[in-house]
Amino acid sequence: MPHPMLANVVASVTELKKDPVGTVEAGCGEVMAVLNRNEPAFYCVPAARYEALLDYIDDLELAMVVKERLKTSEPTVSAKIVGGNVVFEDDEEV
């Protein structure tokens, strides 16, 4: 039965068992499909890629909160980022 391959890099379960770290490193930081009998059993996501994915999901959730708050009639406040700090329109610049 055909299965969608959601990664450009593949490895077998046997390869992964022989050398887990080497197999993941051979993927050069890309998501790797691990095959069992030529079918995807699971996907291996390198730590840096997984952390980036979690950051992206967090950003999406924050964007949804912002969109919901913009729909309300609450007053808005102007702000900008100066030197890594948030400065509001009434504050002095840092």
PDB file of N, CA, C and O in Angstrom:
ATOM      1  N   MET A   1       0.852  -1.181   0.000  1.00  0.00           N
ATOM      2  CA  MET A   1       0.000   0.000   0.000  1.00  0.00           C
ATOM      3  C   MET A   1       0.894   1.240   0.000  1.00  0.00           C
ATOM      4  O   MET A   1       1.813   1.330   0.815  1.00  0.00           O
ATOM      5  N   PRO A   2       0.646   2.194  -0.894  1.00  0.00           N
ATOM      6  CA  PRO A   2       1.465   3.405  -0.955  1.00  0.00           C
ATOM      7  C   PRO A   2       1.216   4.317   0.251  1.00  0.00           C
ATOM      8  O   PRO A   2       0.101   4.424   0.761  1.00  0.00           O
ATOM      9  N   HIS A   3       2.279   4.957   0.675  1.00  0.00           N
ATOM     10  CA  HIS A   3       2.203   5.905   1.794  1.00  0.00           C
ATOM     11  C   HIS A   3       2.866   7.202   1.363  1.00  0.00           C
ATOM     12  O   HIS A   3       3.865   7.170   0.644  1.00  0.00           O
ATOM     13  N   PRO A   4       2.334   8.339   1.786  1.00  0.00           N
ATOM     14  CA  PRO A   4       3.019   9.595   1.453  1.00  0.00           C
ATOM     15  C   PRO A   4       4.349   9.668   2.198  1.00  0.00           C
ATOM     16  O   PRO A   4       4.439   9.298   3.368  1.00  0.00           O
ATOM     17  N   MET A   5       5.364  10.143   1.515  1.00  0.00           N
ATOM     18  CA  MET A   5       6.675  10.319   2.134  1.00  0.00           C
ATOM     19  C   MET A   5       6.813  11.800   2.446  1.00  0.00           C
ATOM     20  O   MET A   5       6.928  12.620   1.535  1.00  0.00           O
ATOM     21  N   LEU A   6       6.802  12.147   3.721  1.00  0.00           N
ATOM     22  CA  LEU A   6       6.797  13.543   4.143  1.00  0.00           C
ATOM     23  C   LEU A   6       8.190  14.035   4.519  1.00  0.00           C
ATOM     24  O   LEU A   6       8.332  14.949   5.331  1.00  0.00           O
ATOM     25  N   ALA A   7       9.217  13.427   3.926  1.00  0.00           N
ATOM     26  CA  ALA A   7      10.601  13.834   4.160  1.00  0.00           C
ATOM     27  C   ALA A   7      11.415  13.517   2.917  1.00  0.00           C
ATOM     28  O   ALA A   7      11.111  12.580   2.180  1.00  0.00           O
ATOM     29  N   ASN A   8      12.450  14.309   2.697  1.00  0.00           N
ATOM     30  CA  ASN A   8      13.343  14.066   1.567  1.00  0.00           C
ATOM     31  C   ASN A   8      14.469  13.106   1.922  1.00  0.00           C
ATOM     32  O   ASN A   8      15.152  12.594   1.034  1.00  0.00           O
ATOM     33  N   VAL A   9      14.666  12.862   3.200  1.00  0.00           N
ATOM     34  CA  VAL A   9      15.730  11.976   3.673  1.00  0.00           C
ATOM     35  C   VAL A   9      15.083  10.751   4.316  1.00  0.00           C
ATOM     36  O   VAL A   9      14.154  10.875   5.114  1.00  0.00           O
ATOM     37  N   VAL A  10      15.580   9.574   3.962  1.00  0.00           N
ATOM     38  CA  VAL A  10      15.043   8.341   4.536  1.00  0.00           C
ATOM     39  C   VAL A  10      16.171   7.462   5.061  1.00  0.00           C
ATOM     40  O   VAL A  10      17.308   7.536   4.595  1.00  0.00           O
ATOM     41  N   ALA A  11      15.835   6.641   6.028  1.00  0.00           N
ATOM     42  CA  ALA A  11      16.754   5.646   6.574  1.00  0.00           C
ATOM     43  C   ALA A  11      15.917   4.452   7.016  1.00  0.00           C
ATOM     44  O   ALA A  11      14.714   4.575   7.247  1.00  0.00           O
ATOM     45  N   SER A  12      16.548   3.328   7.128  1.00  0.00           N
ATOM     46  CA  SER A  12      15.833   2.144   7.592  1.00  0.00           C
ATOM     47  C   SER A  12      15.972   2.016   9.096  1.00  0.00           C
ATOM     48  O   SER A  12      16.871   2.597   9.704  1.00  0.00           O
ATOM     49  N   VAL A  13      15.077   1.253   9.683  1.00  0.00           N
ATOM     50  CA  VAL A  13      15.152   0.973  11.116  1.00  0.00           C
ATOM     51  C   VAL A  13      16.477   0.271  11.418  1.00  0.00           C
ATOM     52  O   VAL A  13      17.095   0.520  12.453  1.00  0.00           O
ATOM     53  N   THR A  14      16.905  -0.597  10.521  1.00  0.00           N
ATOM     54  CA  THR A  14      18.164  -1.328  10.703  1.00  0.00           C
ATOM     55  C   THR A  14      19.343  -0.360  10.781  1.00  0.00           C
ATOM     56  O   THR A  14      20.202  -0.497  11.652  1.00  0.00           O
ATOM     57  N   GLU A  15      19.388   0.621   9.869  1.00  0.00           N
ATOM     58  CA  GLU A  15      20.457   1.631   9.899  1.00  0.00           C
ATOM     59  C   GLU A  15      20.426   2.404  11.208  1.00  0.00           C
ATOM     60  O   GLU A  15      21.465   2.661  11.817  1.00  0.00           O
ATOM     61  N   LEU A  16      19.223   2.771  11.632  1.00  0.00           N
ATOM     62  CA  LEU A  16      19.074   3.540  12.866  1.00  0.00           C
ATOM     63  C   LEU A  16      19.540   2.742  14.074  1.00  0.00           C
ATOM     64  O   LEU A  16      20.162   3.297  14.980  1.00  0.00           O
ATOM     65  N   LYS A  17      19.248   1.451  14.097  1.00  0.00           N
ATOM     66  CA  LYS A  17      19.679   0.598  15.214  1.00  0.00           C
ATOM     67  C   LYS A  17      21.198   0.479  15.260  1.00  0.00           C
ATOM     68  O   LYS A  17      21.785   0.501  16.342  1.00  0.00           O
ATOM     69  N   LYS A  18      21.847   0.352  14.095  1.00  0.00           N
ATOM     70  CA  LYS A  18      23.301   0.179  14.033  1.00  0.00           C
ATOM     71  C   LYS A  18      24.049   1.415  14.511  1.00  0.00           C
ATOM     72  O   LYS A  18      25.025   1.308  15.253  1.00  0.00           O
ATOM     73  N   ASP A  19      23.588   2.595  14.083  1.00  0.00           N
ATOM     74  CA  ASP A  19      24.289   3.838  14.410  1.00  0.00           C
ATOM     75  C   ASP A  19      23.283   4.986  14.489  1.00  0.00           C
ATOM     76  O   ASP A  19      23.140   5.749  13.534  1.00  0.00           O
ATOM     77  N   PRO A  20      22.583   5.114  15.623  1.00  0.00           N
ATOM     78  CA  PRO A  20      21.528   6.133  15.722  1.00  0.00           C
ATOM     79  C   PRO A  20      22.023   7.554  15.463  1.00  0.00           C
ATOM     80  O   PRO A  20      21.438   8.278  14.658  1.00  0.00           O
ATOM     81  N   VAL A  21      23.088   7.950  16.135  1.00  0.00           N
ATOM     82  CA  VAL A  21      23.568   9.332  15.989  1.00  0.00           C
ATOM     83  C   VAL A  21      24.111   9.564  14.584  1.00  0.00           C
ATOM     84  O   VAL A  21      23.831  10.595  13.973  1.00  0.00           O
ATOM     85  N   GLY A  22      24.878   8.620  14.072  1.00  0.00           N
ATOM     86  CA  GLY A  22      25.426   8.752  12.724  1.00  0.00           C
ATOM     87  C   GLY A  22      24.348   8.827  11.667  1.00  0.00           C
ATOM     88  O   GLY A  22      24.475   9.578  10.700  1.00  0.00           O
ATOM     89  N   THR A  23      23.297   8.064  11.838  1.00  0.00           N
ATOM     90  CA  THR A  23      22.186   8.067  10.882  1.00  0.00           C
ATOM     91  C   THR A  23      21.488   9.423  10.890  1.00  0.00           C
ATOM     92  O   THR A  23      21.173   9.967   9.831  1.00  0.00           O
ATOM     93  N   VAL A  24      21.247   9.965  12.074  1.00  0.00           N
ATOM     94  CA  VAL A  24      20.592  11.271  12.176  1.00  0.00           C
ATOM     95  C   VAL A  24      21.506  12.355  11.605  1.00  0.00           C
ATOM     96  O   VAL A  24      21.039  13.240  10.888  1.00  0.00           O
ATOM     97  N   GLU A  25      22.800  12.294  11.914  1.00  0.00           N
ATOM     98  CA  GLU A  25      23.744  13.285  11.395  1.00  0.00           C
ATOM     99  C   GLU A  25      23.833  13.218   9.871  1.00  0.00           C
ATOM    100  O   GLU A  25      24.041  14.241   9.218  1.00  0.00           O
ATOM    101  N   ALA A  26      23.677  12.029   9.305  1.00  0.00           N
ATOM    102  CA  ALA A  26      23.727  11.884   7.850  1.00  0.00           C
ATOM    103  C   ALA A  26      22.569  12.619   7.175  1.00  0.00           C
ATOM    104  O   ALA A  26      22.628  12.905   5.979  1.00  0.00           O
ATOM    105  N   GLY A  27      21.531  12.921   7.928  1.00  0.00           N
ATOM    106  CA  GLY A  27      20.398  13.672   7.398  1.00  0.00           C
ATOM    107  C   GLY A  27      20.659  15.157   7.282  1.00  0.00           C
ATOM    108  O   GLY A  27      19.816  15.896   6.773  1.00  0.00           O
ATOM    109  N   CYS A  28      21.825  15.613   7.752  1.00  0.00           N
ATOM    110  CA  CYS A  28      22.242  17.027   7.637  1.00  0.00           C
ATOM    111  C   CYS A  28      21.205  18.002   8.183  1.00  0.00           C
ATOM    112  O   CYS A  28      20.967  19.054   7.589  1.00  0.00           O
ATOM    113  N   GLY A  29      20.590  17.658   9.307  1.00  0.00           N
ATOM    114  CA  GLY A  29      19.645  18.565   9.955  1.00  0.00           C
ATOM    115  C   GLY A  29      18.241  18.534   9.396  1.00  0.00           C
ATOM    116  O   GLY A  29      17.379  19.292   9.841  1.00  0.00           O
ATOM    117  N   GLU A  30      17.996  17.666   8.424  1.00  0.00           N
ATOM    118  CA  GLU A  30      16.664  17.563   7.833  1.00  0.00           C
ATOM    119  C   GLU A  30      15.829  16.511   8.569  1.00  0.00           C
ATOM    120  O   GLU A  30      16.373  15.623   9.225  1.00  0.00           O
ATOM    121  N   VAL A  31      14.516  16.620   8.455  1.00  0.00           N
ATOM    122  CA  VAL A  31      13.617  15.613   8.994  1.00  0.00           C
ATOM    123  C   VAL A  31      13.842  14.319   8.209  1.00  0.00           C
ATOM    124  O   VAL A  31      13.971  14.341   6.985  1.00  0.00           O
ATOM    125  N   MET A  32      13.888  13.208   8.915  1.00  0.00           N
ATOM    126  CA  MET A  32      14.179  11.927   8.281  1.00  0.00           C
ATOM    127  C   MET A  32      13.021  10.962   8.500  1.00  0.00           C
ATOM    128  O   MET A  32      12.538  10.796   9.620  1.00  0.00           O
ATOM    129  N   ALA A  33      12.585  10.332   7.423  1.00  0.00           N
ATOM    130  CA  ALA A  33      11.585   9.270   7.534  1.00  0.00           C
ATOM    131  C   ALA A  33      12.330   7.976   7.815  1.00  0.00           C
ATOM    132  O   ALA A  33      13.264   7.618   7.099  1.00  0.00           O
ATOM    133  N   VAL A  34      11.913   7.283   8.857  1.00  0.00           N
ATOM    134  CA  VAL A  34      12.533   5.990   9.178  1.00  0.00           C
ATOM    135  C   VAL A  34      11.573   4.908   8.699  1.00  0.00           C
ATOM    136  O   VAL A  34      10.412   4.844   9.103  1.00  0.00           O
ATOM    137  N   LEU A  35      12.104   4.061   7.823  1.00  0.00           N
ATOM    138  CA  LEU A  35      11.284   3.047   7.168  1.00  0.00           C
ATOM    139  C   LEU A  35      11.414   1.698   7.842  1.00  0.00           C
ATOM    140  O   LEU A  35      12.493   1.302   8.282  1.00  0.00           O
ATOM    141  N   ASN A  36      10.297   1.004   7.915  1.00  0.00           N
ATOM    142  CA  ASN A  36      10.247  -0.376   8.371  1.00  0.00           C
ATOM    143  C   ASN A  36       9.566  -1.159   7.250  1.00  0.00           C
ATOM    144  O   ASN A  36       8.386  -0.958   6.961  1.00  0.00           O
ATOM    145  N   ARG A  37      10.323  -2.044   6.630  1.00  0.00           N
ATOM    146  CA  ARG A  37       9.816  -2.805   5.474  1.00  0.00           C
ATOM    147  C   ARG A  37       9.309  -1.869   4.380  1.00  0.00           C
ATOM    148  O   ARG A  37       8.229  -2.055   3.821  1.00  0.00           O
ATOM    149  N   ASN A  38      10.122  -0.865   4.098  1.00  0.00           N
ATOM    150  CA  ASN A  38       9.862   0.110   3.027  1.00  0.00           C
ATOM    151  C   ASN A  38       8.606   0.958   3.229  1.00  0.00           C
ATOM    152  O   ASN A  38       8.086   1.531   2.272  1.00  0.00           O
ATOM    153  N   GLU A  39       8.127   1.038   4.445  1.00  0.00           N
ATOM    154  CA  GLU A  39       7.008   1.920   4.768  1.00  0.00           C
ATOM    155  C   GLU A  39       7.435   2.832   5.914  1.00  0.00           C
ATOM    156  O   GLU A  39       8.142   2.394   6.821  1.00  0.00           O
ATOM    157  N   PRO A  40       7.008   4.114   5.882  1.00  0.00           N
ATOM    158  CA  PRO A  40       7.403   5.008   6.969  1.00  0.00           C
ATOM    159  C   PRO A  40       6.839   4.532   8.319  1.00  0.00           C
ATOM    160  O   PRO A  40       5.631   4.368   8.485  1.00  0.00           O
ATOM    161  N   ALA A  41       7.748   4.317   9.267  1.00  0.00           N
ATOM    162  CA  ALA A  41       7.342   3.903  10.611  1.00  0.00           C
ATOM    163  C   ALA A  41       7.203   5.131  11.521  1.00  0.00           C
ATOM    164  O   ALA A  41       6.288   5.219  12.340  1.00  0.00           O
ATOM    165  N   PHE A  42       8.140   6.075  11.353  1.00  0.00           N
ATOM    166  CA  PHE A  42       8.088   7.326  12.105  1.00  0.00           C
ATOM    167  C   PHE A  42       9.034   8.330  11.466  1.00  0.00           C
ATOM    168  O   PHE A  42       9.803   7.995  10.565  1.00  0.00           O
ATOM    169  N   TYR A  43       8.964   9.555  11.943  1.00  0.00           N
ATOM    170  CA  TYR A  43       9.828  10.617  11.448  1.00  0.00           C
ATOM    171  C   TYR A  43      10.757  11.045  12.568  1.00  0.00           C
ATOM    172  O   TYR A  43      10.338  11.210  13.714  1.00  0.00           O
ATOM    173  N   CYS A  44      11.998  11.219  12.229  1.00  0.00           N
ATOM    174  CA  CYS A  44      13.027  11.643  13.180  1.00  0.00           C
ATOM    175  C   CYS A  44      13.306  13.124  12.922  1.00  0.00           C
ATOM    176  O   CYS A  44      13.711  13.500  11.822  1.00  0.00           O
ATOM    177  N   VAL A  45      13.091  13.957  13.932  1.00  0.00           N
ATOM    178  CA  VAL A  45      13.274  15.395  13.797  1.00  0.00           C
ATOM    179  C   VAL A  45      14.458  15.813  14.657  1.00  0.00           C
ATOM    180  O   VAL A  45      14.424  15.628  15.874  1.00  0.00           O
ATOM    181  N   PRO A  46      15.515  16.376  14.048  1.00  0.00           N
ATOM    182  CA  PRO A  46      16.667  16.833  14.828  1.00  0.00           C
ATOM    183  C   PRO A  46      16.253  17.889  15.860  1.00  0.00           C
ATOM    184  O   PRO A  46      15.284  18.621  15.661  1.00  0.00           O
ATOM    185  N   ALA A  47      16.995  17.952  16.948  1.00  0.00           N
ATOM    186  CA  ALA A  47      16.643  18.836  18.066  1.00  0.00           C
ATOM    187  C   ALA A  47      16.482  20.290  17.632  1.00  0.00           C
ATOM    188  O   ALA A  47      15.520  20.942  18.037  1.00  0.00           O
ATOM    189  N   ALA A  48      17.397  20.813  16.819  1.00  0.00           N
ATOM    190  CA  ALA A  48      17.322  22.216  16.401  1.00  0.00           C
ATOM    191  C   ALA A  48      16.050  22.461  15.589  1.00  0.00           C
ATOM    192  O   ALA A  48      15.402  23.495  15.752  1.00  0.00           O
ATOM    193  N   ARG A  49      15.694  21.528  14.726  1.00  0.00           N
ATOM    194  CA  ARG A  49      14.490  21.676  13.908  1.00  0.00           C
ATOM    195  C   ARG A  49      13.248  21.603  14.792  1.00  0.00           C
ATOM    196  O   ARG A  49      12.289  22.343  14.571  1.00  0.00           O
ATOM    197  N   TYR A  50      13.253  20.714  15.796  1.00  0.00           N
ATOM    198  CA  TYR A  50      12.116  20.567  16.704  1.00  0.00           C
ATOM    199  C   TYR A  50      11.924  21.844  17.527  1.00  0.00           C
ATOM    200  O   TYR A  50      10.797  22.304  17.710  1.00  0.00           O
ATOM    201  N   GLU A  51      13.032  22.415  18.024  1.00  0.00           N
ATOM    202  CA  GLU A  51      12.946  23.657  18.789  1.00  0.00           C
ATOM    203  C   GLU A  51      12.390  24.788  17.924  1.00  0.00           C
ATOM    204  O   GLU A  51      11.577  25.585  18.392  1.00  0.00           O
ATOM    205  N   ALA A  52      12.826  24.860  16.660  1.00  0.00           N
ATOM    206  CA  ALA A  52      12.323  25.880  15.740  1.00  0.00           C
ATOM    207  C   ALA A  52      10.831  25.681  15.495  1.00  0.00           C
ATOM    208  O   ALA A  52      10.077  26.651  15.409  1.00  0.00           O
ATOM    209  N   LEU A  53      10.410  24.435  15.385  1.00  0.00           N
ATOM    210  CA  LEU A  53       8.996  24.125  15.180  1.00  0.00           C
ATOM    211  C   LEU A  53       8.161  24.584  16.377  1.00  0.00           C
ATOM    212  O   LEU A  53       7.092  25.168  16.200  1.00  0.00           O
ATOM    213  N   LEU A  54       8.645  24.324  17.587  1.00  0.00           N
ATOM    214  CA  LEU A  54       7.922  24.764  18.785  1.00  0.00           C
ATOM    215  C   LEU A  54       7.852  26.286  18.864  1.00  0.00           C
ATOM    216  O   LEU A  54       6.823  26.838  19.253  1.00  0.00           O
ATOM    217  N   ASP A  55       8.948  26.977  18.494  1.00  0.00           N
ATOM    218  CA  ASP A  55       8.937  28.440  18.470  1.00  0.00           C
ATOM    219  C   ASP A  55       7.921  28.954  17.462  1.00  0.00           C
ATOM    220  O   ASP A  55       7.208  29.920  17.732  1.00  0.00           O
ATOM    221  N   TYR A  56       7.853  28.313  16.301  1.00  0.00           N
ATOM    222  CA  TYR A  56       6.903  28.712  15.259  1.00  0.00           C
ATOM    223  C   TYR A  56       5.464  28.531  15.742  1.00  0.00           C
ATOM    224  O   TYR A  56       4.620  29.401  15.528  1.00  0.00           O
ATOM    225  N   ILE A  57       5.189  27.409  16.389  1.00  0.00           N
ATOM    226  CA  ILE A  57       3.845  27.160  16.921  1.00  0.00           C
ATOM    227  C   ILE A  57       3.488  28.209  17.979  1.00  0.00           C
ATOM    228  O   ILE A  57       2.361  28.701  18.017  1.00  0.00           O
ATOM    229  N   ASP A  58       4.451  28.543  18.830  1.00  0.00           N
ATOM    230  CA  ASP A  58       4.229  29.564  19.850  1.00  0.00           C
ATOM    231  C   ASP A  58       3.912  30.911  19.202  1.00  0.00           C
ATOM    232  O   ASP A  58       3.015  31.623  19.654  1.00  0.00           O
ATOM    233  N   ASP A  59       4.649  31.262  18.140  1.00  0.00           N
ATOM    234  CA  ASP A  59       4.386  32.516  17.431  1.00  0.00           C
ATOM    235  C   ASP A  59       2.985  32.524  16.833  1.00  0.00           C
ATOM    236  O   ASP A  59       2.293  33.541  16.885  1.00  0.00           O
ATOM    237  N   LEU A  60       2.563  31.397  16.264  1.00  0.00           N
ATOM    238  CA  LEU A  60       1.216  31.315  15.689  1.00  0.00           C
ATOM    239  C   LEU A  60       0.142  31.498  16.758  1.00  0.00           C
ATOM    240  O   LEU A  60      -0.857  32.181  16.534  1.00  0.00           O
ATOM    241  N   GLU A  61       0.358  30.882  17.923  1.00  0.00           N
ATOM    242  CA  GLU A  61      -0.609  31.021  19.010  1.00  0.00           C
ATOM    243  C   GLU A  61      -0.674  32.466  19.493  1.00  0.00           C
ATOM    244  O   GLU A  61      -1.759  32.977  19.773  1.00  0.00           O
ATOM    245  N   LEU A  62       0.486  33.134  19.593  1.00  0.00           N
ATOM    246  CA  LEU A  62       0.493  34.538  20.005  1.00  0.00           C
ATOM    247  C   LEU A  62      -0.201  35.413  18.962  1.00  0.00           C
ATOM    248  O   LEU A  62      -0.902  36.362  19.314  1.00  0.00           O
ATOM    249  N   ALA A  63      -0.010  35.098  17.691  1.00  0.00           N
ATOM    250  CA  ALA A  63      -0.668  35.859  16.630  1.00  0.00           C
ATOM    251  C   ALA A  63      -2.188  35.733  16.739  1.00  0.00           C
ATOM    252  O   ALA A  63      -2.910  36.704  16.515  1.00  0.00           O
ATOM    253  N   MET A  64      -2.671  34.542  17.080  1.00  0.00           N
ATOM    254  CA  MET A  64      -4.114  34.359  17.248  1.00  0.00           C
ATOM    255  C   MET A  64      -4.632  35.189  18.413  1.00  0.00           C
ATOM    256  O   MET A  64      -5.716  35.766  18.329  1.00  0.00           O
ATOM    257  N   VAL A  65      -3.868  35.256  19.500  1.00  0.00           N
ATOM    258  CA  VAL A  65      -4.260  36.073  20.651  1.00  0.00           C
ATOM    259  C   VAL A  65      -4.331  37.539  20.244  1.00  0.00           C
ATOM    260  O   VAL A  65      -5.279  38.241  20.595  1.00  0.00           O
ATOM    261  N   VAL A  66      -3.332  37.999  19.508  1.00  0.00           N
ATOM    262  CA  VAL A  66      -3.312  39.395  19.058  1.00  0.00           C
ATOM    263  C   VAL A  66      -4.526  39.680  18.182  1.00  0.00           C
ATOM    264  O   VAL A  66      -5.189  40.701  18.365  1.00  0.00           O
ATOM    265  N   LYS A  67      -4.828  38.799  17.241  1.00  0.00           N
ATOM    266  CA  LYS A  67      -5.982  39.014  16.352  1.00  0.00           C
ATOM    267  C   LYS A  67      -7.281  39.094  17.141  1.00  0.00           C
ATOM    268  O   LYS A  67      -8.140  39.923  16.839  1.00  0.00           O
ATOM    269  N   GLU A  68      -7.434  38.236  18.154  1.00  0.00           N
ATOM    270  CA  GLU A  68      -8.646  38.265  18.972  1.00  0.00           C
ATOM    271  C   GLU A  68      -8.732  39.562  19.765  1.00  0.00           C
ATOM    272  O   GLU A  68      -9.805  40.150  19.894  1.00  0.00           O
ATOM    273  N   ARG A  69      -7.596  40.002  20.294  1.00  0.00           N
ATOM    274  CA  ARG A  69      -7.611  41.235  21.084  1.00  0.00           C
ATOM    275  C   ARG A  69      -7.876  42.456  20.220  1.00  0.00           C
ATOM    276  O   ARG A  69      -8.484  43.422  20.681  1.00  0.00           O
ATOM    277  N   LEU A  70      -7.425  42.424  18.965  1.00  0.00           N
ATOM    278  CA  LEU A  70      -7.678  43.546  18.069  1.00  0.00           C
ATOM    279  C   LEU A  70      -9.158  43.670  17.721  1.00  0.00           C
ATOM    280  O   LEU A  70      -9.615  44.749  17.346  1.00  0.00           O
ATOM    281  N   LYS A  71      -9.908  42.585  17.841  1.00  0.00           N
ATOM    282  CA  LYS A  71     -11.340  42.607  17.560  1.00  0.00           C
ATOM    283  C   LYS A  71     -12.128  43.300  18.670  1.00  0.00           C
ATOM    284  O   LYS A  71     -13.252  43.748  18.445  1.00  0.00           O
ATOM    285  N   THR A  72     -11.547  43.390  19.861  1.00  0.00           N
ATOM    286  CA  THR A  72     -12.253  44.026  20.977  1.00  0.00           C
ATOM    287  C   THR A  72     -12.171  45.534  20.842  1.00  0.00           C
ATOM    288  O   THR A  72     -11.420  46.052  20.015  1.00  0.00           O
ATOM    289  N   SER A  73     -12.937  46.230  21.648  1.00  0.00           N
ATOM    290  CA  SER A  73     -12.942  47.694  21.602  1.00  0.00           C
ATOM    291  C   SER A  73     -12.023  48.302  22.662  1.00  0.00           C
ATOM    292  O   SER A  73     -12.157  49.476  23.007  1.00  0.00           O
ATOM    293  N   GLU A  74     -11.098  47.504  23.172  1.00  0.00           N
ATOM    294  CA  GLU A  74     -10.165  48.024  24.170  1.00  0.00           C
ATOM    295  C   GLU A  74      -9.211  49.016  23.517  1.00  0.00           C
ATOM    296  O   GLU A  74      -8.873  48.878  22.342  1.00  0.00           O
ATOM    297  N   PRO A  75      -8.777  50.019  24.282  1.00  0.00           N
ATOM    298  CA  PRO A  75      -7.846  51.010  23.708  1.00  0.00           C
ATOM    299  C   PRO A  75      -6.499  50.353  23.375  1.00  0.00           C
ATOM    300  O   PRO A  75      -6.091  49.375  24.000  1.00  0.00           O
ATOM    301  N   THR A  76      -5.831  50.920  22.380  1.00  0.00           N
ATOM    302  CA  THR A  76      -4.525  50.410  21.994  1.00  0.00           C
ATOM    303  C   THR A  76      -3.429  51.339  22.512  1.00  0.00           C
ATOM    304  O   THR A  76      -3.693  52.493  22.848  1.00  0.00           O
ATOM    305  N   VAL A  77      -2.222  50.839  22.574  1.00  0.00           N
ATOM    306  CA  VAL A  77      -1.073  51.602  23.034  1.00  0.00           C
ATOM    307  C   VAL A  77       0.031  51.452  21.998  1.00  0.00           C
ATOM    308  O   VAL A  77       0.300  50.346  21.529  1.00  0.00           O
ATOM    309  N   SER A  78       0.672  52.562  21.641  1.00  0.00           N
ATOM    310  CA  SER A  78       1.786  52.505  20.702  1.00  0.00           C
ATOM    311  C   SER A  78       3.051  52.135  21.449  1.00  0.00           C
ATOM    312  O   SER A  78       3.290  52.608  22.561  1.00  0.00           O
ATOM    313  N   ALA A  79       3.863  51.283  20.831  1.00  0.00           N
ATOM    314  CA  ALA A  79       5.114  50.860  21.441  1.00  0.00           C
ATOM    315  C   ALA A  79       6.108  50.525  20.349  1.00  0.00           C
ATOM    316  O   ALA A  79       5.728  50.266  19.207  1.00  0.00           O
ATOM    317  N   LYS A  80       7.388  50.531  20.706  1.00  0.00           N
ATOM    318  CA  LYS A  80       8.424  50.109  19.778  1.00  0.00           C
ATOM    319  C   LYS A  80       9.524  49.411  20.575  1.00  0.00           C
ATOM    320  O   LYS A  80       9.605  49.540  21.797  1.00  0.00           O
ATOM    321  N   ILE A  81      10.357  48.680  19.865  1.00  0.00           N
ATOM    322  CA  ILE A  81      11.455  47.971  20.512  1.00  0.00           C
ATOM    323  C   ILE A  81      12.721  48.783  20.305  1.00  0.00           C
ATOM    324  O   ILE A  81      13.110  49.084  19.177  1.00  0.00           O
ATOM    325  N   VAL A  82      13.369  49.138  21.436  1.00  0.00           N
ATOM    326  CA  VAL A  82      14.601  49.920  21.403  1.00  0.00           C
ATOM    327  C   VAL A  82      15.653  49.174  22.203  1.00  0.00           C
ATOM    328  O   VAL A  82      15.518  49.007  23.416  1.00  0.00           O
ATOM    329  N   GLY A  83      16.691  48.729  21.531  1.00  0.00           N
ATOM    330  CA  GLY A  83      17.780  48.033  22.227  1.00  0.00           C
ATOM    331  C   GLY A  83      17.327  46.794  22.964  1.00  0.00           C
ATOM    332  O   GLY A  83      17.865  46.482  24.027  1.00  0.00           O
ATOM    333  N   GLY A  84      16.353  46.078  22.432  1.00  0.00           N
ATOM    334  CA  GLY A  84      15.873  44.864  23.066  1.00  0.00           C
ATOM    335  C   GLY A  84      14.816  45.096  24.137  1.00  0.00           C
ATOM    336  O   GLY A  84      14.343  44.139  24.751  1.00  0.00           O
ATOM    337  N   ASN A  85      14.436  46.351  24.373  1.00  0.00           N
ATOM    338  CA  ASN A  85      13.409  46.682  25.361  1.00  0.00           C
ATOM    339  C   ASN A  85      12.177  47.236  24.663  1.00  0.00           C
ATOM    340  O   ASN A  85      12.287  47.872  23.615  1.00  0.00           O
ATOM    341  N   VAL A  86      11.008  46.997  25.238  1.00  0.00           N
ATOM    342  CA  VAL A  86       9.774  47.564  24.722  1.00  0.00           C
ATOM    343  C   VAL A  86       9.597  48.941  25.351  1.00  0.00           C
ATOM    344  O   VAL A  86       9.598  49.078  26.574  1.00  0.00           O
ATOM    345  N   VAL A  87       9.444  49.959  24.509  1.00  0.00           N
ATOM    346  CA  VAL A  87       9.261  51.330  24.974  1.00  0.00           C
ATOM    347  C   VAL A  87       7.864  51.791  24.532  1.00  0.00           C
ATOM    348  O   VAL A  87       7.552  51.790  23.341  1.00  0.00           O
ATOM    349  N   PHE A  88       7.031  52.181  25.500  1.00  0.00           N
ATOM    350  CA  PHE A  88       5.689  52.652  25.217  1.00  0.00           C
ATOM    351  C   PHE A  88       5.703  54.132  24.915  1.00  0.00           C
ATOM    352  O   PHE A  88       6.646  54.831  25.283  1.00  0.00           O
ATOM    353  N   GLU A  89       4.666  54.622  24.247  1.00  0.00           N
ATOM    354  CA  GLU A  89       4.647  56.011  23.790  1.00  0.00           C
ATOM    355  C   GLU A  89       4.838  57.020  24.914  1.00  0.00           C
ATOM    356  O   GLU A  89       5.375  58.099  24.666  1.00  0.00           O
ATOM    357  N   ASP A  90       4.422  56.715  26.135  1.00  0.00           N
ATOM    358  CA  ASP A  90       4.547  57.644  27.246  1.00  0.00           C
ATOM    359  C   ASP A  90       5.850  57.473  28.031  1.00  0.00           C
ATOM    360  O   ASP A  90       6.178  58.307  28.875  1.00  0.00           O
ATOM    361  N   ASP A  91       6.602  56.384  27.754  1.00  0.00           N
ATOM    362  CA  ASP A  91       7.857  56.141  28.487  1.00  0.00           C
ATOM    363  C   ASP A  91       9.015  56.899  27.833  1.00  0.00           C
ATOM    364  O   ASP A  91       8.972  57.260  26.657  1.00  0.00           O
ATOM    365  N   GLU A  92      10.040  57.121  28.638  1.00  0.00           N
ATOM    366  CA  GLU A  92      11.266  57.682  28.095  1.00  0.00           C
ATOM    367  C   GLU A  92      12.035  56.559  27.419  1.00  0.00           C
ATOM    368  O   GLU A  92      11.948  55.404  27.837  1.00  0.00           O
ATOM    369  N   GLU A  93      12.779  56.889  26.388  1.00  0.00           N
ATOM    370  CA  GLU A  93      13.576  55.876  25.700  1.00  0.00           C
ATOM    371  C   GLU A  93      14.724  55.434  26.584  1.00  0.00           C
ATOM    372  O   GLU A  93      15.321  56.236  27.301  1.00  0.00           O
ATOM    373  N   VAL A  94      15.030  54.133  26.522  1.00  0.00           N
ATOM    374  CA  VAL A  94      16.103  53.568  27.350  1.00  0.00           C
ATOM    375  C   VAL A  94      17.417  53.705  26.641  1.00  0.00           C
ATOM    376  O   VAL A  94      18.450  53.291  27.169  1.00  0.00           O
TER     377      VAL A  94
END
